[in-house]
Amino acid sequence: MSFLIDCPNCGPRNVYEFRFGGEVKVRPDENSVSSDEWADYVYLAKNVCGVQKEWWYHTKGCGCWLTVLRDTRTNLPVASEENE
């Protein structure tokens, strides 16, 4: 399924110009995290049914990482924001 992502630098672009980077997660503190917690952070995803915050990289455009709110039920983005 194709949809548009609104890149803050390039404007609306086809999703095929981007690379999916996974859902946005809070990185655990490296000094106090257990091996099991680290494995959960690296390998497990929530896979919510609804709006999920995700990383997308604009490979065929400006080369910026974006966070996109995407509704996983419809596969349509809700909003985008640029990240440094």
DSSP file with accessible surface (Angstrom, degrees, kcal/mol):
  #  RESIDUE AA STRUCTURE BP1 BP2  ACC     N-H-->O    O-->H-N    N-H-->O    O-->H-N    TCO  KAPPA ALPHA  PHI   PSI    X-CA   Y-CA   Z-CA
    1    1 A M              0   0  153      0, 0.0     2,-0.3     0, 0.0    74,-0.0   0.000 360.0 360.0 360.0 135.5    0.0    0.0    0.0
    2    2 A S        +     0   0   58     13,-0.0     2,-0.3    12,-0.0    12,-0.1  -0.788 360.0 159.9-104.2 144.6    1.4    3.4   -0.9
    3    3 A F        -     0   0   16     -2,-0.3    12,-2.4    10,-0.1     2,-0.4  -0.951  36.2-102.6-151.9 169.9    0.9    6.6    1.0
    4    4 A L  E     -A   14   0A 103     -2,-0.3     2,-0.5    10,-0.2    10,-0.2  -0.794  20.1-157.2-100.6 141.6    2.5   10.1    1.3
    5    5 A I  E     -A   13   0A   0      8,-3.0     8,-2.5    -2,-0.4     2,-1.2  -0.972  20.6-131.3-113.3 132.0    4.8   11.2    4.1
    6    6 A D  E     -A   12   0A  93     -2,-0.5     8,-0.0     6,-0.2    74,-0.0  -0.694  22.9-159.8 -86.9  95.9    5.0   15.0    4.6
    7    7 A C  E  >  -A   11   0A   1      4,-1.9     4,-2.3    -2,-1.2    75,-0.0  -0.620  15.2-140.3 -74.8 129.8    8.8   15.7    4.8
    8    8 A P  T  4 S+     0   0   65      0, 0.0    -1,-0.1     0, 0.0    -2,-0.0   0.783 101.4  36.6 -61.9 -24.7    9.4   19.0    6.6
    9    9 A N  T  4 S+     0   0   83      2,-0.1    -2,-0.0     1,-0.1    -3,-0.0   0.823 130.5  25.3 -94.8 -37.4   12.2   19.7    4.0
   10   10 A C  T  4 S-     0   0   34      1,-0.3    -1,-0.1     3,-0.0    -4,-0.0   0.525  98.7-129.0-109.1 -10.1   10.9   18.3    0.8
   11   11 A G  E  <  -A    7   0A  20     -4,-2.3    -4,-1.9     2,-0.1    -1,-0.3  -0.367  63.9  -6.7  86.9-170.9    7.1   18.4    1.2
   12   12 A P  E    S+A    6   0A  79      0, 0.0     2,-0.3     0, 0.0    -6,-0.2  -0.376  74.1 174.1 -63.0 128.2    4.7   15.4    0.6
   13   13 A R  E     -A    5   0A  90     -8,-2.5    -8,-3.0    -2,-0.1   -10,-0.1  -0.973  37.2 -92.4-135.9 154.6    6.6   12.4   -0.8
   14   14 A N  E >   -A    4   0A  58     -2,-0.3     3,-2.3   -10,-0.2   -10,-0.2  -0.322  35.7-121.3 -63.9 142.1    5.7    8.8   -1.7
   15   15 A V  G >  S+     0   0   13    -12,-2.4     3,-2.2     1,-0.3    -1,-0.1   0.782 107.7  73.8 -58.4 -24.6    6.5    6.4    1.1
   16   16 A Y  G 3  S+     0   0  153      1,-0.3    -1,-0.3   -13,-0.2    -2,-0.1   0.618  85.9  64.5 -70.2  -7.9    8.8    4.5   -1.3
   17   17 A E  G <  S+     0   0   50     -3,-2.3    43,-2.2    42,-0.1    42,-0.5   0.520 100.4  67.7 -83.6  -6.1   11.4    7.4   -0.9
   18   18 A F  S <  S-     0   0   16     -3,-2.2     2,-0.4    40,-0.2    40,-0.2  -0.718  71.6-138.2-115.8 160.6   11.7    6.5    2.8
   19   19 A R  E     -B   57   0B 132     38,-2.4    38,-2.7    -2,-0.2     2,-0.2  -0.981  27.8-121.9-117.1 130.2   13.1    3.6    4.9
   20   20 A F  E     -B   56   0B  91     -2,-0.4    36,-0.2    36,-0.2     3,-0.1  -0.506  24.8-174.8 -71.1 131.9   11.1    2.4    7.9
   21   21 A G  E     -     0   0B  33     34,-3.3    35,-0.2     1,-0.3    -1,-0.1   0.340  41.7-107.0-111.7   5.3   13.2    2.7   11.1
   22   22 A G  E     -B   55   0B  19     33,-0.6    33,-3.3     2,-0.1    -1,-0.3  -0.240  52.4 -40.0  96.8 174.1   10.8    1.1   13.6
   23   23 A E  E     -B   54   0B  25     31,-0.2     2,-0.4     1,-0.1    31,-0.3  -0.406  65.0-102.6 -75.2 151.5    8.6    2.4   16.4
   24   24 A V        +     0   0   50     29,-2.9     2,-0.3    -2,-0.1    29,-0.2  -0.628  48.7 177.7 -75.4 126.8    9.9    5.1   18.6
   25   25 A K        -     0   0   66     -2,-0.4     2,-0.6    -3,-0.0    20,-0.0  -0.942  35.0-110.0-128.4 156.0   11.0    3.7   22.0
   26   26 A V        -     0   0  138     -2,-0.3    -2,-0.0     1,-0.0     0, 0.0  -0.755  37.7-128.0 -85.6 121.3   12.6    5.1   25.1
   27   27 A R        -     0   0  133     -2,-0.6     3,-0.1     1,-0.1    11,-0.1  -0.528  24.8-121.8 -71.7 130.8   16.1    3.8   25.3
   28   28 A P        -     0   0   33      0, 0.0     2,-0.4     0, 0.0     5,-0.1  -0.317  34.6 -89.8 -70.6 156.5   16.9    2.2   28.7
   29   29 A D    >>  -     0   0   92      1,-0.2     4,-1.3     3,-0.1     3,-1.2  -0.519  32.5-147.1 -67.2 120.1   19.7    3.5   30.9
   30   30 A E  T 34 S+     0   0  119     -2,-0.4    -1,-0.2     1,-0.3     8,-0.0   0.735  93.8  57.4 -64.0 -22.9   22.8    1.6   29.9
   31   31 A N  T 34 S+     0   0  152      1,-0.2    -1,-0.3     3,-0.0    -2,-0.1   0.672 119.8  24.9 -83.8 -16.9   24.2    1.7   33.5
   32   32 A S  T <4 S+     0   0   87     -3,-1.2     2,-0.2     2,-0.1    -2,-0.2   0.383  90.1 115.5-129.2   5.7   21.2    0.0   35.1
   33   33 A V     <  -     0   0   34     -4,-1.3     2,-0.1    -5,-0.1    -3,-0.0  -0.530  56.0-135.0 -83.0 141.1   19.5   -2.1   32.5
   34   34 A S     >  -     0   0   55     -2,-0.2     4,-2.4     1,-0.1     5,-0.2  -0.461  26.1-108.1 -84.7 166.8   19.4   -5.9   32.8
   35   35 A S  H  > S+     0   0  104      1,-0.2     4,-2.4     2,-0.2     5,-0.2   0.895 120.7  50.4 -61.9 -40.0   20.1   -8.2   29.9
   36   36 A D  H  > S+     0   0  129      2,-0.2     4,-2.3     1,-0.2    -1,-0.2   0.912 110.5  48.6 -66.4 -41.9   16.4   -9.2   29.6
   37   37 A E  H  > S+     0   0  106      2,-0.2     4,-2.1     1,-0.2    -2,-0.2   0.893 111.9  49.8 -65.4 -39.1   15.3   -5.5   29.6
   38   38 A W  H  X S+     0   0   83     -4,-2.4     4,-2.4     2,-0.2     5,-0.2   0.926 110.2  49.7 -65.9 -43.4   17.9   -4.7   26.9
   39   39 A A  H  X S+     0   0   39     -4,-2.4     4,-2.9     1,-0.2     5,-0.5   0.910 110.0  51.7 -61.6 -41.2   16.8   -7.7   24.8
   40   40 A D  H  X S+     0   0   86     -4,-2.3     4,-2.0     1,-0.2    -1,-0.2   0.924 110.4  49.0 -60.6 -43.2   13.2   -6.5   25.1
   41   41 A Y  H  < S+     0   0   62     -4,-2.1    -2,-0.2     1,-0.2    -1,-0.2   0.926 117.9  39.7 -62.8 -43.3   14.2   -3.0   23.9
   42   42 A V  H  < S+     0   0   65     -4,-2.4    -2,-0.2    -5,-0.1    -1,-0.2   0.918 129.7  23.0 -74.7 -43.0   16.1   -4.3   20.9
   43   43 A Y  H  < S+     0   0  191     -4,-2.9     2,-0.3    -5,-0.2    -3,-0.2   0.682 103.6  77.7-105.9 -21.7   13.9   -7.1   19.7
   44   44 A L     <  -     0   0  101     -4,-2.0     2,-0.3    -5,-0.5     3,-0.1  -0.737  51.3-171.3 -98.8 143.6   10.3   -6.6   20.9
   45   45 A A        -     0   0   50     -2,-0.3    -3,-0.0     1,-0.1   -20,-0.0  -0.946  26.1-136.9-127.2 150.5    7.8   -4.1   19.5
   46   46 A K        -     0   0  171     -2,-0.3    -1,-0.1     2,-0.0    -2,-0.0   0.838  24.6-162.3 -73.2 -34.2    4.4   -3.1   20.8
   47   47 A N        -     0   0  126      1,-0.1    -2,-0.0    -3,-0.1     5,-0.0   0.935  18.7-159.5  48.9  56.0    2.7   -3.3   17.3
   48   48 A V        -     0   0   56      1,-0.1     2,-0.9     3,-0.0    -1,-0.1  -0.238  19.8-127.5 -66.0 152.3   -0.2   -1.2   18.5
   49   49 A C  S    S+     0   0  108      2,-0.1     2,-0.3    23,-0.1    -1,-0.1  -0.870  86.5  21.1 -98.8  95.4   -3.5   -1.3   16.7
   50   50 A G  S    S+     0   0    7     -2,-0.9    22,-2.9    20,-0.1     2,-0.3  -0.987 115.0   2.9 144.6-150.9   -4.0    2.4   16.2
   51   51 A V  E     + C   0  71B  77     -2,-0.3     2,-0.4    20,-0.3    20,-0.2  -0.544  63.3 178.2 -78.3 127.5   -1.7    5.4   16.1
   52   52 A Q  E     - C   0  70B  17     18,-2.4    18,-2.6    -2,-0.3     2,-0.5  -0.987  28.5-127.9-130.3 139.4    2.0    4.6   16.6
   53   53 A K  E     + C   0  69B  89     -2,-0.4   -29,-2.9    16,-0.2     2,-0.3  -0.771  39.6 178.4 -88.8 125.7    5.0    6.9   16.6
   54   54 A E  E     -BC  23  68B   0     14,-2.6    14,-2.7    -2,-0.5     2,-0.4  -0.906  30.3-120.3-131.8 155.6    7.6    5.6   14.1
   55   55 A W  E     +BC  22  67B  82    -33,-3.3   -34,-3.3    -2,-0.3   -33,-0.6  -0.777  29.8 179.6 -90.8 136.3   11.0    6.5   12.7
   56   56 A W  E     -BC  20  66B  21     10,-2.5    10,-3.3    -2,-0.4     2,-0.5  -0.999  15.2-150.8-136.7 136.8   11.3    7.0    8.9
   57   57 A Y  E     -BC  19  65B  72    -38,-2.7   -38,-2.4    -2,-0.3     2,-1.7  -0.929  15.4-135.5-110.4 128.3   14.5    8.0    7.0
   58   58 A H    > > +     0   0    0      6,-2.4     5,-1.6    -2,-0.5     3,-1.1  -0.553  35.1 166.8 -84.1  83.0   14.3   10.0    3.8
   59   59 A T  T 3 5S+     0   0   61     -2,-1.7    -1,-0.2   -42,-0.5   -41,-0.2   0.854  73.6  40.3 -68.4 -38.6   16.7    7.9    1.7
   60   60 A K  T 3 5S+     0   0  152    -43,-2.2    -1,-0.3    -3,-0.2   -42,-0.1   0.078 124.0  32.2-102.2  25.6   15.8    9.4   -1.7
   61   61 A G  T < 5S-     0   0   42     -3,-1.1   -43,-0.0   -44,-0.2    -2,-0.0  -0.199 123.0 -17.2-141.5-123.2   15.5   12.9   -0.5
   62   62 A C  T   5S-     0   0   51     -2,-0.1    -3,-0.1     1,-0.1    -2,-0.0   0.577  76.3-123.1 -78.4 -11.4   17.0   15.2    2.1
   63   63 A G      < +     0   0   29     -5,-1.6     2,-0.3     1,-0.2    -4,-0.1   0.721  61.8 141.2  77.9  21.0   18.5   12.4    4.2
   64   64 A C        -     0   0   29     -6,-0.2    -6,-2.4    20,-0.0     2,-0.4  -0.664  52.2-124.8 -97.6 150.0   16.7   13.4    7.4
   65   65 A W  E     -CD  57  83B  90     18,-0.6    18,-2.0    -2,-0.3     2,-0.3  -0.780  32.7-171.5 -86.5 136.8   15.2   11.1   10.1
   66   66 A L  E     -CD  56  82B   0    -10,-3.3   -10,-2.5    -2,-0.4     2,-0.5  -0.921  21.7-136.9-124.3 151.8   11.5   11.9   10.7
   67   67 A T  E     -CD  55  81B   5     14,-2.5    14,-2.2    -2,-0.3     2,-0.4  -0.945  26.6-169.3-104.5 133.6    9.1   10.8   13.3
   68   68 A V  E     -CD  54  80B   0    -14,-2.7   -14,-2.6    -2,-0.5     2,-0.7  -0.985  21.2-141.4-125.0 130.5    5.7   10.0   11.8
   69   69 A L  E     -CD  53  79B  60     10,-2.7     9,-4.7    -2,-0.4    10,-1.3  -0.855  33.6-179.2 -86.1 117.6    2.5    9.3   13.7
   70   70 A R  E     -CD  52  77B  32    -18,-2.6   -18,-2.4    -2,-0.7     2,-0.8  -0.971  30.1-132.9-126.2 134.2    0.9    6.5   11.6
   71   71 A D  E >>> -CD  51  76B  24      5,-2.7     4,-2.1    -2,-0.4     5,-0.8  -0.758  15.5-160.2 -83.1 112.5   -2.4    4.8   12.1
   72   72 A T  T 345S+     0   0   41    -22,-2.9    -1,-0.2    -2,-0.8   -21,-0.1   0.688  86.4  62.0 -70.9 -16.6   -1.6    1.1   11.7
   73   73 A R  T 345S+     0   0  157      1,-0.1    -1,-0.2     3,-0.1   -22,-0.0   0.863 121.9  20.2 -75.1 -35.4   -5.3    0.3   11.1
   74   74 A T  T <45S-     0   0   68     -3,-0.5    -2,-0.2     2,-0.2    -1,-0.1   0.519  97.1-130.4-108.0 -11.1   -5.4    2.4    7.9
   75   75 A N  T  <5 +     0   0   41     -4,-2.1    -3,-0.2     1,-0.2    -2,-0.0   0.709  65.1 131.9  64.7  23.6   -1.7    2.6    7.2
   76   76 A L  E   < -D   71   0B  90     -5,-0.8    -5,-2.7   -73,-0.1    -1,-0.2  -0.875  59.8-117.3-109.7 137.4   -2.1    6.4    6.8
   77   77 A P  E     -D   70   0B  37      0, 0.0    -7,-0.3     0, 0.0     3,-0.1  -0.413  18.7-169.3 -69.2 145.9    0.2    9.0    8.5
   78   78 A V  E     -     0   0B  90     -9,-4.7     2,-0.3     1,-0.4    -8,-0.2   0.763  68.7 -17.0-100.3 -39.8   -1.4   11.3   11.0
   79   79 A A  E     -D   69   0B  49    -10,-1.3   -10,-2.7     2,-0.0    -1,-0.4  -0.984  55.8-148.1-162.1 160.8    1.5   13.8   11.3
   80   80 A S  E     -D   68   0B  34     -2,-0.3     2,-0.3   -12,-0.2   -12,-0.2  -0.969  10.1-176.0-133.5 152.4    5.3   14.1   10.7
   81   81 A E  E     -D   67   0B  96    -14,-2.2   -14,-2.5    -2,-0.3     2,-0.2  -0.993  26.1-117.3-148.0 145.8    8.1   16.0   12.4
   82   82 A E  E     -D   66   0B  78     -2,-0.3     2,-0.3   -16,-0.2   -16,-0.2  -0.516  26.4-162.8 -81.3 146.4   11.8   16.5   11.6
   83   83 A N  E      D   65   0B  41    -18,-2.0   -18,-0.6    -2,-0.2    -2,-0.0  -0.957 360.0 360.0-127.6 148.8   14.5   15.2   14.0
   84   84 A E              0   0  229     -2,-0.3   -20,-0.0   -20,-0.1   -18,-0.0  -0.574 360.0 360.0 -93.3 360.0   18.1   16.1   14.1
